[in-house]
Amino acid sequence: MKFGISTFVTDEGIAPAALGPALEERGFDSVSLAEHTHIPASRETPYPGGTDLPRMYYRTLDPFVALSAIASVTSNLLLGTGIALVVQRDPIITAKEVASLDLISGGRAVFGVGAGWNREEMRSHGTDPRTRGRLMDERIRAMIELWTKEKAEFHGEFVDFDAAYCWPKPVQKPHPPIYVGGASERTFARVAEYGSAWLVSGIHPKELGPYIDRMRQRAGADAAVVVYAAAPDREAIETYVELGVERVLLYLPTEPESETLRTLDELAEVASAYR
């Protein structure tokens, strides 16, 4: 089983250019960065974590800028979004950002996607929360067209553009892997339709098995599972091993550099027992 890190990169934590080498030096194979464009002051939508919204949600860097900085100082680290809020993003611009990251990193981009939970945030982008799932699907299908066709066009309910050229194309073929977040039956259908892996979070390890079974009934027996924001709990990790999880993204709190490096040492020690 492989181990990576999931975290929020902010203006108050470790800088991307320091984080990347620290991860490679400790044997982590990937990093996955969260995204929030902004947090509306109204705060109507309850935080899924059940507490006040943590400070780092307000202060995230743009993930593609941060991942590009990490790409420039690393050689092998996979560079992922966890998750990119596709329902808040123009698909043509996002397709170019993902492909550009894949190009400058030598084929290391991973596109983690989800429909999001903060309704006020998505409304600021003109997105109706009631149709965000259909919107996400169309935007991703449109991006795949832009990545894989020399001259792409798309005509849908939400995305509509005539034949166009869009470069660069991704290094990875047919396109960078797409990790699909969520836990619904529609999520599993998305994994089958365009996903490379199911990006799971918030499900207790002991309850994960039936979810994996249902996901693989839809997406195939070989569909990969990636656990996002995992705790460094040895019993939980052993359960992930038994379930055939491909990669565990251990959660790294957002802290200044010295505290972050100490935490990474502790996480690396846990991961080393299962490599």
Helices and strands as residue ranges (DSSP letters): E 2-7, H 16-25, E 30-33, G 55-58, H 63-71, E 78-81, E 84-85, G 86-88, H 91-104, E 109-114, H 119-124, G 129-131, H 132-148, E 152-155, E 160-164, E 178-181, H 185-194, E 197-200, G 205-207, H 208-219, E 224-230, H 234-243, E 247-252, H 257-272
